[in-house]
Amino acid sequence: MAGLVMADTLASTLLLPMLGHDPVTKGVPVAHVSLLTTAYLAAIAALLTPAGRLADRVGRRAVLAVGLAAFAVGALTMAFGSTWALLLTGRLAQGIGAALMLPSALALLLRGVGQQQSRGAVALWGSATGIGGLTMQAVGGVVIEHFGWRSLCLPIGMTALAVLLLVPLLPRSRAEHRVHLDLIGMALMTSTVAALVLLITCGSNWGWTSPSTVIAIAVSLAGTGLMVPRSRRRPGRVLDGPLWRCPGFGWGAWSSLLYGLVAYTILVLGPMVLREAGMSPSGASLVLAPMSAAVTMISPLAARLTRHLGTSWAVYAGALLSAIGCLTLVISGMSPLGGTAALIIMGAGFGILTTAATISGTLAVDPHHYGEAVGTITAARILGAAIGPAIALAYLTNTTTPAVTRPYEVLLACMTTIVLLAGCALARAIRKNHAEKTEDEVTDLAIATARPEDIARLREALLRQRARFEAMASAAEDELTALTDPRRARSTTSDTRMSLPTAVSHLGGPA
């Protein structure tokens, strides 16, 4: 699922420069054409958290099947749509389908492998994302050159339909009905995120005092004002407070948001800048392929890095590598050799960063809430992916800065954002190490200053506790034998029924 969604996301970045020459979109403004990318990402960001919660409550396999069907229908609508409205509708359907697919698929994977292999499963998910991006960058440009941009949508839709046929083979997940779904809260969250992304994408074209802009601002503010207090008092709230109080969950969401701002800005605007420089679609896609290749190779190593160093140090390492890659790209002037090296470094940083953030945000929660946790973490990343390119595109099309320097300014902004994340990760890692060291020092000091009589009393108490547990285990085994052995059932049942409380109370514990 991750590879399919990433391939589709990169397909939109490759076909975006080509849409200006298509008869269907020739008269549509550039900012509105970019809605095919931003509306897709906005739909994913707005619906991921509700979709994850829905998967946990209704059943992950069922939600995955619906998502695949919507995704396939949207892709086929893009492939054969003859009007701008159909293209935009198909893209929104793909976004809705992707939002349903991602949390339910990863939650099924995590629940199937168990806690011990969870880090490896997340690393595999990250590698699949890189493989999807690498495949699209390797062949997408060539396909566009020879068969047109619609040829990218048809195989994506057919692949989704093929995967849909395999869904019945997946294990059925048991639905949780203990908490009701907050449908109104889900609608508020969806409208808030969608209005925010539309405001960033189209605000400059609409005019900041136009009715459309005012409505978008009002919807964003009203949705936030209604959603937050509602989440505090409603069962099944869309913003789950206990989930956010899990150690590492908020940190994973914050890291994913900043990662999405930077990574997707580079992925979305890279092909556009290269196309304006005169490069062919196949050349533009191949230039960015080393980044996806690095993500694919580094993700399994990132899981080991988080196990040995912790998620904070892993996020710091990934952010630092990403910042070095951005700086190398600026200094090299996007030359072939320097640009390739910079993209490889950047891809390695992105692979570590996204894997560590996902591990931090998902492994901290109860397995019954994997779908919701995955949905929220991925929603934070996709929200950054929708906002970052929208801001960058608005800057590139409306600023008075010379066109030659604009890409470098966007790269510097990306580098500043990722350095901010690195600083936060470093501070968090140092604070956590200091807390662990202080706790160890307090424990050592308590042991060193303990009096001999205190140690003797503690030893006696532990021995009495061990005796209680041994008596309970012996009584339970006798009772189990009496229940399973028909020959001893009549003679021992009456005695063993009293053996457990008698044994415990005889040793001084509560009967």
HELIX and SHEET records of a PDB file:
HELIX    1   1 ALA A    2  LEU A   15  1                                  14    
HELIX    2   2 LEU A   16  HIS A   21  5                                   6    
HELIX    3   3 VAL A   30  VAL A   33  1                                   4    
HELIX    4   4 LEU A   35  VAL A   58  1                                  24    
HELIX    5   5 ARG A   60  PHE A   80  1                                  21    
HELIX    6   6 TRP A   84  VAL A  113  1                                  30    
HELIX    7   7 SER A  118  PHE A  147  1                                  30    
HELIX    8   8 TRP A  149  LEU A  152  5                                   4    
HELIX    9   9 CYS A  153  LEU A  166  1                                  14    
HELIX   10  10 VAL A  167  LEU A  169  5                                   3    
HELIX   11  11 LEU A  183  TRP A  206  1                                  24    
HELIX   12  12 PRO A  211  ARG A  233  1                                  23    
HELIX   13  13 GLY A  241  TRP A  244  1                                   4    
HELIX   14  14 PHE A  249  GLU A  276  1                                  28    
HELIX   15  15 PRO A  281  VAL A  287  1                                   7    
HELIX   16  16 ALA A  289  LEU A  309  1                                  21    
HELIX   17  17 THR A  311  SER A  332  1                                  22    
HELIX   18  18 PRO A  336  THR A  362  1                                  27    
HELIX   19  19 PRO A  367  HIS A  369  5                                   3    
HELIX   20  20 TYR A  370  ASN A  398  1                                  29    
HELIX   21  21 ARG A  406  ALA A  448  1                                  43    
HELIX   22  22 PRO A  452  THR A  484  1                                  33    
HELIX   23  23 PRO A  486  THR A  496  1                                  11    
HELIX   24  24 SER A  499  HIS A  506  1                                   8    
END                                                                             
